[in-house]
Amino acid sequence: MISFFVFIFAAVLAAIGFRLVAASTAARGPRPEAVVFVGAVLGAAFLGLLFHAFSPRIGLSELGAAGVLPMVALLLVAAVLYALCALRGALGGPPFLADLLVIAAALASLHFLPDLNIHILRRPASSEYFDLGKWAAPLTIIWMWAAARMTAAMNRAPQVTGGYLGIVASVLWVLVALDARGATSFSATIFPTTVSAALAGAGLASLPFALRRANFNLSWSAALAMGFLLAQVATLGFLKNTAFAILALSLLAFGLPLLDVSFYRLKARRRDKKVDYQEEHLRLHEVLRRRGLAPAKIAALYLLLGAWLCALGVLLARWVPAPIVGWQIALRLAFWMIMTLGGALLFFSVTRVLMRRREDEEIPDEVEAFGVKISPVTMQEALDRIDEFVAGRAPRHVLTSDANSILRAQEDAEYAAIMQRADLITPDGYGLVWGARLLNLPIYERVTGVDMVSGICERLARHGGSIYILGSAPGVAATAAQKLSERFSGLRVAGTQHGYFQKDGLSEEEVARAVRDAKPDVLFVAFGIPRQEKFIAQHRDAMAVPVSLGVGGSFDVYSENLKRAPEYVQRSGMEWLYRVWQEPARWKRMSYVPRFMLFALRTWIFGAPKPKAQPHNPPNV
């Protein structure tokens, strides 16, 4: 209960301090966020220890070597470490001096509380323990130094460190509280629960402030001191073996990408190119900033990755019920590896999808993706190309390609050939964008058929252009045409025809002649994939329409038979799920989503599939 109040007090204290810092316009020396964070953590932890000292469980008689005073000394060690490291930075002292200060702080901590030594460790995914013997003290010092340094390394990425400390401390706090029954001393539970609660409160309270302010950053000295304090929490008492796994995984996951790793340098070596010194020493977050990711998004991604790895650390360290045999250990380790790789892949793919086109990036007219041709265009560029096609009057085929069409092309050679011959193929759907970005192709945004209908109609309306709607259920095409003409004043509807014309005794050739006689500027065909593309390819020259575009079920939306997903759902890539929610019968057709994800991963790992044998082109194509 006391640790919960410590958590609340630290959160409130930090929130008030951060708000005052945000409102302050005074000239600043040391980073005020760092002072607020360290003060909130140490102040709340100290207050919590005092409450414990006067609680019935401990009492004033336990203020000796086995009681509260040594724990207060550990807080003072962390405070002194922060002050001295900040002074070193202000005076421009050498970096190795900070390492010496951390080692001295570790020695002082072991002096005040010998229980801090890591005497035993549990083997990963095992219930067996081994004694460190004479290596206990040296390894404890090395661990504390490594934890402090790796936490400080994370400070290179703005907006991350406070939240990271809050996430890891929250996990430690819950675990210590749940396993308090195994404690052998007050220091093994009181100090870890109190300090981790304080770190969790201040760290989580920093999140809303950090994500709103791009320059929010704890100082290097504060991150070092708080990482050292977190190492003290992790090494104390019975929980040290579990916490070791959690912290090791989390710190490595955050520290390694943010160290002096040169992504441009690695790329240059692969391509036999040279880069300048500044590019050689870019960190991961700097690379992501260059590729258009907002600082808040980068911080959120890092924090989510940290939470994921904390969960995996708990799984690795705690999922070891006894008795346990060899195959169970192997099974647990295999599961943990799969989850780790899955998290890494998710982080990698999400960062790729969130990247944006650079201003100086050279974008080709077409790229090969998954064995087919894709035009890496934005919506604006696609509409400009369509304007050119309309002005040129030659029959053109515009095709929208999503995950379903990519899979269809792998199985249907005729459809694959049509995709290769199309004049413009836009990336329709987040699935395709995700897969293309996984392959590092310059496809950054989706250009959907339903959005192109609006864009095309808006542009045609400016100079009295015309459309022809072919497809959908009886009545849908006519209703959609009426809605579009009302929405876009000046747009002419050259004609409509529902997609069940064969029941009315009409052939495809007769429909094609009707379209030709109507002389529209743009033909929208809504037969569904692949029928609409095959119809356009077969009758394109006969219809003589400047632009023919397959739009699937778009006119169910424009006729208002279906409601389109809200914009935030569209941005999240879940529009297909919203469609299934409106039409539950479509869920069986949604199997292409996981199939495409597996196909994209296989392509990424093993390369593009071999192209299908293409049928002979029909004479009128």
N, C-alpha and C positions, 0 to 999 in steps of 0.2 A: 504494500500500500504506500509506503514512504517513497519508493522508487517512482511510483506513478505521479505523486505530487512533485517529485524532482523533475520528471519529464515535462509536466505542465509548466512549472516555474521557469525552467530553462527555455521552453518555447515562447512563453510570454515575454520573458526578459529579452530574448534575442529579437522577437518581432518588434518590440518597442524600440530597441536600439537600431535595428535596420531601418525602421520608418523615420527615426530622427536623422539617421545618416542620409537617407534619400532626400529629406527636406532641407538638409544643410547645404548652403552655398559657400561656406567658408573655405579658404585655402587649406589644403590637406597635406600633411607630411606622411606619417605611417598610414596605411590603409585602414580607415575607420571600421570597415566591415570585419577586419581581422580582430581588432580590439573588442568589438561587440561580441563576436563569436567566442573568443577565448574567455572573455569575462563572463558570459552567460554560462558556459560549460563549467568553468572552475567555481563560479559563485554558487550555482545550483548544486553541484556535487558536494561542495563544502557544507552547504546548508543541510543536505541530506545526511551527511556523515554526523553532523551535530545532532540531528533528530534521532539517529540510531544510537548515539552515545547516551542520550537521556531516555531511551526506550526501555521498557521492562526487560526485554530480551538480553540487553548488554549491560546497561547501567554504567555508572561512573567507575565502578570497581574494575571494569575491563578496559580502561584507557591506557593500559600498559603496552608491553611488547606485542601481545596477541590481540590488541584491541584497535581503537579508532586512530590513535595518534600516528602509528606508522602509515596508515592510509592517508591521513592528512599530509604527511610528509611526501607521499607520492604525488599528490596534487601540487605541492610546492615545487617539487622537482620539475614537473611539466611547466609550471609558470616561469621558473627561472630559466629553463631551456628556451622558452619563447622569447623572454626578454633579452637573453644573451645573443640569440640568433638574430633578432631584430637589430640589436646594437651592431653586430658584425656586418649586417647588410648596410646599415646607415653609414658605418665607417669605411665601407669598401674592403672588408677583410677577405682573405682568400677563402674559396669554397670549402677546402678541406678542414677549415676550422670548425665548420658546422658539424662535420663528421666526428671530430674530436669531442665536441660538446654533447652530441648524442651518446657517444660511448661513455663519457663521464656521467651523464644522467642515468644511463643504464646501471653503471657501477653503484651510484648513489642509491638507486632504487633497490638493488639487491642488498645493500647494506641495511637500509631501513626495514625491508621486509624480505627475509630469506625465502619465504614461501613462493616468491616470484620465480624462482628457478624452475625450469622445465626439466624435472627429473625423469619423467616417463612420457612416452608417446605411444599412441595406438597406431598400429599399422593400418594403412588405407584399406577400407573395405574388409576389415578383419576385427575380431574381438581380442586379438593378442596384443600385449604390451611389451615394450622393451625399455630397459633402464639405460639412461644416457651416462650414468656414472660420473667420471671426472669431466666429461664434456658438457655437463649440464649448464654450468655458468657461462663458458665461452659461447655455446650455441644460443643460450638465452640472450646474451648481449648482441650477437650477430643478428638474431631474429628481430630484436627491438630496433636495431639500426636499419635493417632492411625494410621493416614495416614503415618506419618514419620516413625513410628516403623515398620509398615508392609512393607513399601518400603525398609527399611534397612534389613528386614528379607530376602527379595529376593536376597540380595547380597551374601547369602551363596552359591547360584548357580552361578558359573563363567559364564561370557559372556552374562548375561541376563539383568542386571539392566539398563544399558544405553539404550538399545533398547526398553525395557519396558517403561521407562520414555518418550522416543520419541513417541511411539505409543499412549499412553494415552494423552500426551500433544498435539499431532496432532489432536485428536478427540476434545479436549476442544477448541483448537484454531479455528477449523472450526465452531463449534457450537456457540462460542461467536461472531465470525465474522458474521454469518448468522442472529443472533438474536440481533444485536446491537440496533435495533429500540426500544427495551424495556429497555434501560439503563436509570437510574435515576441520574447518576453522572459519571464524567470522570473516576473515579477509578473503576467503574463497567465494563468498556470496555477496557480502555487503559492498565491498569495493566494486566488483564487476557490475552488479545491478545498479548501484547508484551512479557510477560514472557513465555506463552505457546508456542509462536513461537520460542523463544530462546531455550527452553527445547526440542521442537520438532526437531529443526535443529541439535543441538549437539547430541541428542539421536539417531536420524536416521543416522547421520554421523558416529556414533560409531559402527554401525552394521557390515560393511565389515571388520573393524579391529578386532572386538570382535569375529566374527565367524571364522577368520583365526588364531587367537591366543588363545590357550587353557588356558593360564594364564591371559588373559585380564579380569580385574575385577576392578570395582570402589571400593574404600575403604568403610568400614561400615559408617564412618563419612560423606563421600560425599553422599552416598545413603540416609542417614538420613536427611541431610540438603536439598537435592533436593526433597525428599518426602515432607518435610515441605513446601518448596516453591510451590510444586504442590498443597498442601492442601490450601495454600493462594489463588492460582488461582481458585480452585474449590469453595471456600466459598464466593468469592466476587460477589456482585451484583445480578442481576436478574437470572443468570444462576446457582446459588448455588444448587437449588433443582435438576436440571438435572445432574450437575457434581457430586453431592453427589452419585447419583445412579451409575454413570459410575465408579467413583473411588472405591466405596464400593465393587462393584462386582469384579473389576479387582484386587484390593488389596487382597481381601479375596481369590480369585482364585489362586493368586500367593503366598500369604503369608502362607496360611494354609498348603499346601503340603511341604513348606520349613521350617516350624517350627520344634520343637523337636518331630516330629511324628515318631514313630518307627514301620516300616513295618515288620521287622524281629520279633520284640517283639509281635506284633499282631498275626503273623503266629505261633510263638512259643506257645502262649497261646491257640490257636485253636488246636494245635497238642500235647499239654502237654509236650513241650520241654523247655529246658533252653538255653539261648544265653548269650554271654558275653557282657560286658558293651559297647564295641565298636560297636557291631552289634545292640544293643538296640537303639543307637542314630544315626543311619544312616538316612540321609535325602533322599527325593525322587530322586534327581539327583545323589546321591551317589549309590543308589540301581541300577539306570539305567546304571551308569558307570560300575558297577560290572557285569551287564548283557550284556556288549558288545556295548552299544551305545556310539558313539563318542561324545565328549563335544559339538561340533558344532551342531550336530543333536538334542541333548537335548535342547540347547539354542533355536534353531529354533522352536522346538515343543512348548516350553514355550511361545515364542513370538507370535506364531500363536494362541495359546490358549488365550493369553491376547488380541489380536486383535478381536477374536471372542466374548469374554466377553464384550469388549468395545462396540461392535455393539449391543449386547443384552442389555447393560445398556442404550444405546441411545434409543433402541426400548421401553424398559420399561418406561423410564422417559418422552419420547417425543410423543409417539403414543397415545395421549389422546385428540382427537378432542372434542370440546364441541358442543352441549350438549352430555353427556355420561350417560348411564344407567347401572344398575347392571349387566345385562347379557353381555353387551359389556366389562365391566371390567373383568368379569370372563373369557370371551373368550380371551382377551388379555393376561391375566395372564396364562391361560392354554397354549396358543401358546408360550409364553416366557418360561414356564417350559419345554415344549417339546424341544424347541431349546437349552435350557441349558443342558438338559439331553443328547441330541444328540451330542452336543459339547464335553461333558464329556466322552461319549462312544467312540467318534472318537479319542480323545486324548488317552484314555485307550487302545483301540485296536491297534492304530498305535504304541504306545510304546511296546506293546506285540509283534507285528510283527517285530519290529526293534531289539528286543533282540536277542542275540546270545548264542549259547551253551557254558556253562562254561567248563573249562578244566577238573574239577573234577566232573562234572555232570554225574550221572549214567543214561544211556539211555537204556530202555528195548528193546527187539527185536521187540515187537509189542505193540500197544496201541489200546484201543477201542475209536473210535471217531464217533459220530453220528450213533451209532448202528452197525458200521462195523469195520473191522480190518485194521489198517494202520501200515506200517513199518516206524518208525521215522529215516530214513537214509539220509545221504548226498549223493550227486552224486558219490563221491569216494567210499563210503561204498556200495552203490547199485551195482556199477560195480565190486567191489571185490566179492560180494555175487554171482553175475552172473558168474564170473570166476570160483568160486567154483562149481556152478551148472554144468558148461560146463565140468569141470574136472571130476565130479562125474558121468556123463553120464545118470543119471536117469531123466526121463521126469519131467520138472518143469514148473510151470505156473507163469509168472511175469505179474503183472497187474498195470497199471498206473491209479490213481484215482484222479479225479478232482471234482469240485462242481456238475457238471452234473451227474457224476456217483454216487455220494452220494445221490442225489435226486432220481435217478433211482432205487437205492437199497431200498429206502423207499416204492416204488410202485411195484417192481418186486422181488418176493420172490426167484425165481430161480437165478436171478443175485446176490442178496444178499448172497445166499448160496455159489455161486462161489467165491465171494470176501472173504468169511470166509475161504474157502479151499485153496486159492491161496498161493503160497510159498513166494511171495514177492509182497507187494503192496506199490508203491511209491507215495508220495504226489505230484500230478501234478497240478499246478495252484496256483496262489496267493490267490484265493478265499478259497481253502481248507486250505492253510497255515494260513490265517487270522482267519478262523473259529476255527482251532485247537489251535492257540495261544490264542484266546478268552477264550477257555476252559483251558488254561494253560497247554496244552499238549506239550511234548518236540519235536515238529515238527518245525524246524527253517528255512528250505529252501525247495523249490520245486525241484522235480526231474522229469523232463518232458520226455515224450516218444521221442520227436524229438531230444532232447539232448542225451538221452541214445543210440539212434541209432548210432550217431557219436562215442560215447565212446565205445560201444560194437565193432563196426567195427574197430576202431583203435586198440583195444586190440587183436581182432582176427587176424588182419593183421600181428601182430608180429610173430605168429607161423603158419601162413598159414591156419587159421580157415575159416569156410564157413558159408554163410547165405542163407536163402531162403526167397523171398519176395512174399507174397500172399495178393492180394487185390488191391484196387484203380481201376481207370478207365483203359480200355485197352490202353496199351502203356506206362502208367505211371510207372508200376512196373519195366518193362524192362529198361526204361530210368533212373530211380532212381538207379537200380542195376549197370548200366554202369557208372553213375556219381560217385557212391560210390567206385567202383573198381578202377576208375582212381584216386580218391582222396586218397585212402588207398592202397598203393602198397603192394601186398602180400595177400590181401583179396580175397577169392574165392567165387564166386556166384554159389551155387549149383543148383539154378533154380528160375524161376519166374512164377507167374500165376496171371492174373488180377482177380478182384473180381466179374466179371459178367460171371463166368464159366458156370452157369446153362443155359445161352442163347446158349452156345456152346455144350449143351447136356451132361455136366459133372455133377456128383453128388458130394456131400460133401465127401462121402466115397472114391470116385475115386481120388479126390484131396488129401485127407489124405494119400492114398496109394502112390501117386506120391511124396509127401513130404517125406514119409518114405523111399522110394527107393532112393531119392536124398541124404539122410543121412547128412543133414546140422547140424552145431553146434548150430545155433540160427535160429528160425523162426520168422519173423516179419509178423503179420497179421494186415491188414488195412481195416477192414470192417466197422469200427465205433462201438460206444457203443450202445447196449450191444451185438450185433451180434458176434463181434470178440471174446469176452470173452466166449460166449456160444459155439462157434465153437471149441475153444481151449479146453475148459473143456470136451466137448463130445468126441473129437478125440485125446486127449493128449496121451493116452497110445498107440493108434493105430499108431500115427505118430512117437512116440519114439524119439522125438527131445529133447536134454538136456534142452533147454530154448525156450519157446514159449512166445512171447510178443505182446500184442495188442498195436498198435501205431497210430490208428485213421488216420488223414489226413497228417501224417508226410511226406509221399512220394510225395505229391503234392509240398512240399518244396524242397525235394532232387532232384526231377525231374525238378525243376526250373519253374514249372507251376505257382507257387506262390512264392512271395518274403517274407521271414521272417521279422518280425518287427525288427527295429534297437535295439541294445543292451540296450540303455537308455529306450526305450519303454518297453522292457522285464522286466527291473529292476523296473519300475514303476507299474507293474502289469496290464498294459493296452494292452497286446498283443492280447487279444480277440477282443478288439475294433479295432485294426489295421487289424485283419483278416476280421472283418465285413466291414471295409472300402474297402478292396480288393474284397470282395464278399458280396455286399449289400443284396443279397437274404438270407443271414444267420441271419439277424437281428431278425427275428421272433424266431429263435432257441435260441437267447441270453436271453430269459425271465428267464432262469434258474439262471442268476446272481442275480437279486433282490430276487428271490424265495429262493435261498440258503442263502442269507444274513438274511432274515427273519427267516428261519429255524435254522440257527446258533444262532441267538439271542434268539429264543425260547428255544433251547437246553441249552444255557448258563443260562437262567433264571429258566427254569422249569425242567431241567435234560434231560438225553438222552432218545430218543424215545424207545418204546418197540420193541424188535426184531420181524421181520416178521416170520410167520410160514414157516419153510424151507421145500422144497419138498424132497422126498426121493432121496438119491444120486444115480445116474445111476451107473451100475456095472463097467463101464470102467473108472470111475473117482477116 
